[in-house]
């Protein structure tokens, strides 16, 4: 095991920047990945979240840029780092700036959700490193605001997540614009076999580096599950937050609206909380992260958009208010705590409908989580779920169409056949029995010479198309011509008609 960064072949300037930032010993993924990248090899790195992947690909890039002379050409970049989310891109940019102390390094963030004018202005001068999300970068490429023909380094961080989010085609187009002479590095906490096969088209003779098996969590994280009904989760959450040991907490919700609802309930219950999800602007998301990092807000409620790349120090607890649809997101959620060797706790609130998701998580992490709590606990209304109608007497069933009482609106005659359903023949018989008082025979019904209705079924009892009137006879050509001549004769002035 490498004891210091100097043994990895890094320059004294980078080692000094690492020491100043508080990093003296490389992590396993850094010790395995950095030497190969310094020799120009492509890397496929797999390591648990919070293990220092960002520095593992940033340090070789900074070492390579330090050996170049001159400045980058206008509208070009020497290195390109792609990230699936804006928050992860912001974190990567901050790490690079920290490690590049003393270097005349220029970086730019290319993200959606903010004005692109400042991004375009910085790129126009030429930059050393672009940290971007694929969507916004592809837009700038289509508008010819950036050229990648001089890019030497390409990094895909959280590659599996990026491809799962539908960025496969933009990533391939971006890689094709750079060209085959690039050096490519791919890092992720998880790498499914099908994703690994897909990424072979982006790497050439890669070195596969695994610091830990895929989907492995930090061993210092204490994980447990509390079984609770969906309506009881709010009360259970308040009981957990009453403990002052939960000093800095991230609560994960499955949906955006769910995150807003949890945040609102926390505010009503007297807790300071901020929300971060895809419906919020980039400035609002950054403000929420800043308040959470500074300690002004104790609780951050987030969706899986924040499950990757948010490196806020000293997060004591991660609470899964709802389990994710994808079991791999559980690994990234709880990876927000217990980072860089610290300890942490992950608590999952699970209701009856999420048991299958819990089994998927346990199957992925190859571990059975300790379970406590009971689904048959009273919800926040004090009623045990499923027993809301236990003490309510059964209502007697009354015939359809009848009222429960004898009172009826004044002026309305009781209907003997109310609520009953009859066939057409039965209705006809009822109407016939009521006599002429209700006009049992329609006014236009055919009648016998004596005035009585014609024998046979009424028109409403016949099938469609039966008993219809004879079709109207059409005129032949001679009849039509005679009719036109007569109409022309009638249309002439009265004097002309008299003369004829």
ABEGO torsion letter per residue (X at the ends): XBABAAAAGBBAAAAAAAAAAGBABBBAAAAAAAAAAAAGBBBBBBBBBGAGAAAAAAAAAAAAAAABBEBBBBGBBABBBBBABAAAAAAAAAAAAAAABGBBBBBBBBBBGBBAAAAAAAAAAEBABBBBBAAAAAAAAAAGABBAAABABBBBBGAAAAAAAGAAAAAAAAAAAAEAABBBBBBBABBBAAAAAAAAAABBGBBBBBABBBGBBBAABBBBBBBBBAAAAAAAAAAAAABAABABBBBBBABAAAAAAAAAAAAAAGBBBBBBBAABBAAAAAAAAAAAAAGABABBBBBAAAABGBBBBGBABBBBABBBABAAAAAAAAAABGBGGBBBBBBBBBBAAAAAAAAAAAAAAGBBBBBBEBABBBBAAGBBBGAAAAABBBBBBBBBGBBABABBBBGBBBBAABGBBBBAAAAAAAAAAAEAAAGABBAABBBBAAGBBBBEBBAAABBBGBGBBBBBBBBBAAAAAAAAAAAAAAABBAAAAAAX
